[in-house]
Every structure is written in structure tokens, then in C-alpha cells.
Amino acid sequence: MTELRKFGYIFAGYYFAVLALILWHHHAVSPIAWSVLALVFAMTLIFPNALTPLKWLWDGVLRCLSYVNTRIIFGILFFAIFTPIALCKKIFGKDAMGLRYDSVLKTYRADCRDMKIDLERPY
């Protein structure tokens, strides 16, 4: 089965599901919508290569949606995960990077000579 034929079956199936959902909620569905469904299904059966522009358009729409949704989802995850962690560290006084000013120190340079060097386990 070619990729365009698979796309046609899946697209017609989803389109039918949307029309059935509209009917289930007791709303009228235009005969044009049913005609479009029949046309897409017939093209899938008879000449699937005719679905190339539809697949190209659908892929473009999905690419745009994935671009937007990815940024929204990662933005929400960032603020849901890192903001509470940062607030907890701030409340408990954790200074992981050593950025706090210390008047007793002569230098902020970390001396690496005292560190154990292990190439098998560098961390």
C-alpha cells in the first residue's frame, strides 16, 4: 500500500469521524461535506496520486502546528519544573554556582590541584 493511499484512508477516516461527531450532537451536516468525503475516499481507491496536493497542504499545516505546540509545551514544562526548583533553592539559600559575595576570600578561583583526576569517572 502506497503512502498516499494510507494517507487517503486515514484522512477520510478522520473526516468521517468529525462528520459523525457533528451528527451525534444533533447538528446538520452539509451535503457538500459528505461529497468531499466521498470524493477523497474515491480518489484514495481509484487514483491515490491525486491526493499529493492535499497531503502536501496537510503536512504544512501539521508542521506549523507542531512548531507552535512544541514551544507552548516546553514553555509550560520549563516554568512548571524549573521555577519551583529555583524558588526552593532561593528559599533554602543554596548557591550552586558560588556566585554569592564572600568578603573573607582572597580569590574566587577554584584550585584544581586538590581534585582527584579520574578519566574513567570524570564526574
C-alpha atoms as an extended CHARMM CRD file, in Angstrom:
* protein
*
       123  EXT
         1         1  MET       CA              0.0000000000        0.0000000000        0.0000000000  PROA      1               0.0000000000
         2         2  THR       CA              1.4550000000        3.3340000000       -1.0160000000  PROA      2               0.0000000000
         3         3  GLU       CA              1.9630000000        6.1890000000        1.3870000000  PROA      3               0.0000000000
         4         4  LEU       CA             -0.6290000000        8.3340000000       -0.4130000000  PROA      4               0.0000000000
         5         5  ARG       CA             -3.2180000000        5.5710000000       -0.1810000000  PROA      5               0.0000000000
         6         6  LYS       CA             -2.5740000000        5.2160000000        3.5630000000  PROA      6               0.0000000000
         7         7  PHE       CA             -2.8790000000        8.9740000000        3.9100000000  PROA      7               0.0000000000
         8         8  GLY       CA             -6.1720000000        8.9340000000        1.9840000000  PROA      8               0.0000000000
         9         9  TYR       CA             -7.6750000000        6.2270000000        4.1870000000  PROA      9               0.0000000000
        10        10  ILE       CA             -6.5630000000        7.9400000000        7.3910000000  PROA      10              0.0000000000
        11        11  PHE       CA             -7.7180000000       11.3690000000        6.2120000000  PROA      11              0.0000000000
        12        12  ALA       CA            -11.0960000000       10.0140000000        5.0760000000  PROA      12              0.0000000000
        13        13  GLY       CA            -11.4760000000        8.1340000000        8.3670000000  PROA      13              0.0000000000
        14        14  TYR       CA            -10.7920000000       11.2240000000       10.4660000000  PROA      14              0.0000000000
        15        15  TYR       CA            -13.0200000000       13.3440000000        8.2430000000  PROA      15              0.0000000000
        16        16  PHE       CA            -15.8110000000       10.7880000000        8.6450000000  PROA      16              0.0000000000
        17        17  ALA       CA            -15.2780000000       10.7600000000       12.4270000000  PROA      17              0.0000000000
        18        18  VAL       CA            -15.6090000000       14.5570000000       12.5510000000  PROA      18              0.0000000000
        19        19  LEU       CA            -18.8000000000       14.4660000000       10.4760000000  PROA      19              0.0000000000
        20        20  ALA       CA            -20.2170000000       11.6600000000       12.6360000000  PROA      20              0.0000000000
        21        21  LEU       CA            -19.3980000000       13.6340000000       15.7810000000  PROA      21              0.0000000000
        22        22  ILE       CA            -21.2290000000       16.6540000000       14.3770000000  PROA      22              0.0000000000
        23        23  LEU       CA            -24.2390000000       14.4590000000       13.5660000000  PROA      23              0.0000000000
        24        24  TRP       CA            -24.1170000000       12.8830000000       17.0160000000  PROA      24              0.0000000000
        25        25  HSD       CA            -24.5300000000       16.3230000000       18.5690000000  PROA      25              0.0000000000
        26        26  HSD       CA            -27.7390000000       16.7430000000       16.5360000000  PROA      26              0.0000000000
        27        27  HSD       CA            -26.3950000000       19.3300000000       14.1060000000  PROA      27              0.0000000000
        28        28  ALA       CA            -26.9730000000       19.2560000000       10.3750000000  PROA      28              0.0000000000
        29        29  VAL       CA            -24.0430000000       18.4110000000        8.1240000000  PROA      29              0.0000000000
        30        30  SER       CA            -23.8880000000       19.9920000000        4.6960000000  PROA      30              0.0000000000
        31        31  PRO       CA            -24.1970000000       17.6600000000        1.6940000000  PROA      31              0.0000000000
        32        32  ILE       CA            -21.0440000000       19.3300000000        0.3860000000  PROA      32              0.0000000000
        33        33  ALA       CA            -19.1080000000       17.9460000000        3.3680000000  PROA      33              0.0000000000
        34        34  TRP       CA            -20.3440000000       14.4290000000        2.5860000000  PROA      34              0.0000000000
        35        35  SER       CA            -19.4590000000       14.9700000000       -1.0880000000  PROA      35              0.0000000000
        36        36  VAL       CA            -15.9120000000       15.9860000000       -0.1350000000  PROA      36              0.0000000000
        37        37  LEU       CA            -15.6290000000       12.8380000000        1.9870000000  PROA      37              0.0000000000
        38        38  ALA       CA            -16.8810000000       10.6760000000       -0.8950000000  PROA      38              0.0000000000
        39        39  LEU       CA            -14.5000000000       12.3970000000       -3.3090000000  PROA      39              0.0000000000
        40        40  VAL       CA            -11.4620000000       11.8980000000       -1.0660000000  PROA      40              0.0000000000
        41        41  PHE       CA            -12.3630000000        8.2530000000       -0.4800000000  PROA      41              0.0000000000
        42        42  ALA       CA            -12.9470000000        7.6400000000       -4.2110000000  PROA      42              0.0000000000
        43        43  MET       CA             -9.6400000000        9.2860000000       -5.0770000000  PROA      43              0.0000000000
        44        44  THR       CA             -7.9490000000        7.0800000000       -2.4920000000  PROA      44              0.0000000000
        45        45  LEU       CA             -9.3860000000        3.9450000000       -4.0610000000  PROA      45              0.0000000000
        46        46  ILE       CA             -9.0010000000        4.8510000000       -7.7310000000  PROA      46              0.0000000000
        47        47  PHE       CA             -6.1630000000        7.3470000000       -8.1160000000  PROA      47              0.0000000000
        48        48  PRO       CA             -4.2080000000        7.9910000000       -4.8980000000  PROA      48              0.0000000000
        49        49  ASN       CA             -1.6000000000       10.1680000000       -6.6600000000  PROA      49              0.0000000000
        50        50  ALA       CA             -4.2720000000       12.8720000000       -6.9580000000  PROA      50              0.0000000000
        51        51  LEU       CA             -4.0120000000       13.3000000000       -3.1690000000  PROA      51              0.0000000000
        52        52  THR       CA             -0.4780000000       14.7170000000       -3.4240000000  PROA      52              0.0000000000
        53        53  PRO       CA             -1.5260000000       18.4080000000       -3.1070000000  PROA      53              0.0000000000
        54        54  LEU       CA             -3.8210000000       17.5740000000       -0.1830000000  PROA      54              0.0000000000
        55        55  LYS       CA             -1.0460000000       15.6560000000        1.5740000000  PROA      55              0.0000000000
        56        56  TRP       CA              1.4210000000       18.4770000000        0.9090000000  PROA      56              0.0000000000
        57        57  LEU       CA             -1.0290000000       21.0170000000        2.3760000000  PROA      57              0.0000000000
        58        58  TRP       CA             -1.8210000000       18.7760000000        5.3530000000  PROA      58              0.0000000000
        59        59  ASP       CA              1.8860000000       18.2390000000        6.0960000000  PROA      59              0.0000000000
        60        60  GLY       CA              2.4270000000       22.0030000000        6.0330000000  PROA      60              0.0000000000
        61        61  VAL       CA             -0.4410000000       22.5960000000        8.4570000000  PROA      61              0.0000000000
        62        62  LEU       CA              0.8640000000       19.8970000000       10.7880000000  PROA      62              0.0000000000
        63        63  ARG       CA              4.3880000000       21.3130000000       10.6210000000  PROA      63              0.0000000000
        64        64  CYS       CA              3.0940000000       24.7370000000       11.6710000000  PROA      64              0.0000000000
        65        65  LEU       CA              1.0200000000       23.2260000000       14.4830000000  PROA      65              0.0000000000
        66        66  SER       CA              3.9560000000       21.1850000000       15.7530000000  PROA      66              0.0000000000
        67        67  TYR       CA              6.1870000000       24.2790000000       15.7320000000  PROA      67              0.0000000000
        68        68  VAL       CA              3.7050000000       26.2420000000       17.8490000000  PROA      68              0.0000000000
        69        69  ASN       CA              2.7260000000       23.3770000000       20.1650000000  PROA      69              0.0000000000
        70        70  THR       CA              6.3320000000       22.4330000000       20.8850000000  PROA      70              0.0000000000
        71        71  ARG       CA              7.1160000000       25.9160000000       22.1090000000  PROA      71              0.0000000000
        72        72  ILE       CA              3.9670000000       26.0750000000       24.2250000000  PROA      72              0.0000000000
        73        73  ILE       CA              4.5120000000       22.6450000000       25.7980000000  PROA      73              0.0000000000
        74        74  PHE       CA              8.2070000000       23.2220000000       26.5150000000  PROA      74              0.0000000000
        75        75  GLY       CA              7.4580000000       26.6760000000       27.9070000000  PROA      75              0.0000000000
        76        76  ILE       CA              4.8890000000       25.2330000000       30.2980000000  PROA      76              0.0000000000
        77        77  LEU       CA              7.2440000000       22.4110000000       31.2910000000  PROA      77              0.0000000000
        78        78  PHE       CA             10.0890000000       24.8510000000       31.8810000000  PROA      78              0.0000000000
        79        79  PHE       CA              8.0380000000       27.0400000000       34.1930000000  PROA      79              0.0000000000
        80        80  ALA       CA              6.3690000000       24.0600000000       35.8870000000  PROA      80              0.0000000000
        81        81  ILE       CA              9.6660000000       22.3000000000       36.6470000000  PROA      81              0.0000000000
        82        82  PHE       CA             12.4930000000       24.8190000000       36.8810000000  PROA      82              0.0000000000
        83        83  THR       CA             10.6790000000       27.7070000000       38.5510000000  PROA      83              0.0000000000
        84        84  PRO       CA              9.6810000000       25.7200000000       41.6830000000  PROA      84              0.0000000000
        85        85  ILE       CA             13.1810000000       24.2230000000       41.9120000000  PROA      85              0.0000000000
        86        86  ALA       CA             14.7730000000       27.6700000000       41.6530000000  PROA      86              0.0000000000
        87        87  LEU       CA             12.3890000000       29.0840000000       44.2480000000  PROA      87              0.0000000000
        88        88  CYS       CA             13.1690000000       26.2400000000       46.6760000000  PROA      88              0.0000000000
        89        89  LYS       CA             16.9100000000       26.7810000000       46.1990000000  PROA      89              0.0000000000
        90        90  LYS       CA             16.4630000000       30.5050000000       46.7750000000  PROA      90              0.0000000000
        91        91  ILE       CA             14.3940000000       29.9160000000       49.9350000000  PROA      91              0.0000000000
        92        92  PHE       CA             16.9030000000       27.4400000000       51.4050000000  PROA      92              0.0000000000
        93        93  GLY       CA             19.9170000000       29.5720000000       50.4330000000  PROA      93              0.0000000000
        94        94  LYS       CA             21.5740000000       27.1400000000       48.0140000000  PROA      94              0.0000000000
        95        95  ASP       CA             24.3120000000       28.7740000000       45.9100000000  PROA      95              0.0000000000
        96        96  ALA       CA             25.2320000000       26.0220000000       43.4360000000  PROA      96              0.0000000000
        97        97  MET       CA             27.4140000000       28.1990000000       41.2010000000  PROA      97              0.0000000000
        98        98  GLY       CA             29.1720000000       30.0560000000       44.0200000000  PROA      98              0.0000000000
        99        99  LEU       CA             28.0320000000       33.4940000000       42.8940000000  PROA      99              0.0000000000
       100       100  ARG       CA             27.4540000000       34.9600000000       46.3590000000  PROA      100             0.0000000000
       101       101  TYR       CA             29.9660000000       37.5780000000       47.5290000000  PROA      101             0.0000000000
       102       102  ASP       CA             32.2980000000       36.4700000000       50.3190000000  PROA      102             0.0000000000
       103       103  SER       CA             34.4600000000       39.2140000000       51.8560000000  PROA      103             0.0000000000
       104       104  VAL       CA             36.7390000000       36.6860000000       53.6330000000  PROA      104             0.0000000000
       105       105  LEU       CA             38.0160000000       35.0710000000       50.4290000000  PROA      105             0.0000000000
       106       106  LYS       CA             41.1120000000       36.4730000000       48.7260000000  PROA      106             0.0000000000
       107       107  THR       CA             40.1660000000       34.9310000000       45.3810000000  PROA      107             0.0000000000
       108       108  TYR       CA             37.2430000000       33.0750000000       43.8630000000  PROA      108             0.0000000000
       109       109  ARG       CA             39.4820000000       30.8830000000       41.7590000000  PROA      109             0.0000000000
       110       110  ALA       CA             38.8830000000       27.1570000000       42.2930000000  PROA      110             0.0000000000
       111       111  ASP       CA             42.1170000000       25.2600000000       42.8710000000  PROA      111             0.0000000000
       112       112  CYS       CA             42.1030000000       22.1480000000       40.7120000000  PROA      112             0.0000000000
       113       113  ARG       CA             45.2710000000       20.6160000000       42.2030000000  PROA      113             0.0000000000
       114       114  ASP       CA             43.3420000000       19.1600000000       45.1190000000  PROA      114             0.0000000000
       115       115  MET       CA             40.8040000000       17.4250000000       42.8790000000  PROA      115             0.0000000000
       116       116  LYS       CA             41.1640000000       13.7420000000       42.0930000000  PROA      116             0.0000000000
       117       117  ILE       CA             41.5260000000       13.1520000000       38.3570000000  PROA      117             0.0000000000
       118       118  ASP       CA             39.7870000000       10.0090000000       37.1860000000  PROA      118             0.0000000000
       119       119  LEU       CA             39.3360000000        9.6330000000       33.4390000000  PROA      119             0.0000000000
       120       120  GLU       CA             37.0460000000        6.6250000000       33.9030000000  PROA      120             0.0000000000
       121       121  ARG       CA             34.5790000000        8.6050000000       36.0410000000  PROA      121             0.0000000000
       122       122  PRO       CA             35.0510000000       12.3010000000       35.2930000000  PROA      122             0.0000000000
       123       123  TYR       CA             32.0130000000       13.3760000000       37.2650000000  PROA      123             0.0000000000
